[in-house]
Amino acid sequence: HPEWLVDVRGAGFTAVESFSYDAEVPYSHESWRARVASTVRGVLAPHEVARFDENLRRILAEDFADEPLRILHCVWALVCQWQA
């Protein structure tokens, strides 16, 4: 998010730094489906969410049976100082 670095500098922050790292987060099938459902609820109609969840449940059971799932997340942080 390079534009955020410009924005915070323009707002008067100093010592602006950013970093990122990858973190592997374990999820059960149920918790992963809940996380995905919370995202698709804002995009799909309710009946489509149910169908999507059922398809995801089936895919996880058939193709990713081992639990927990290990989902890679990229963590990005912006650290800066405010000089009043």
Residue pairs with C-beta under 8 A, 6 or more apart in sequence:
1 18
1 76
1 78
4 18
4 78
5 16
5 18
5 78
8 16
8 78
8 80
9 16
12 82
12 83
13 80
13 81
13 82
13 83
14 80
14 81
14 82
14 83
15 79
15 80
15 81
16 78
16 79
16 80
17 78
17 79
17 80
18 76
18 77
18 78
18 79
19 76
19 77
19 79
20 74
20 75
20 76
20 77
21 74
21 75
22 72
22 73
22 74
22 75
23 72
23 73
23 74
23 75
24 70
24 71
24 72
24 73
25 70
25 71
25 72
25 73
26 68
26 69
26 70
26 71
27 35
27 68
27 69
27 71
28 67
28 68
28 69
29 57
29 60
29 61
29 64
29 67
29 69
32 60
32 69
32 71
33 53
33 56
33 57
33 60
36 52
36 53
36 56
37 49
37 52
37 53
40 48
40 49
40 52
41 49
44 52
60 69
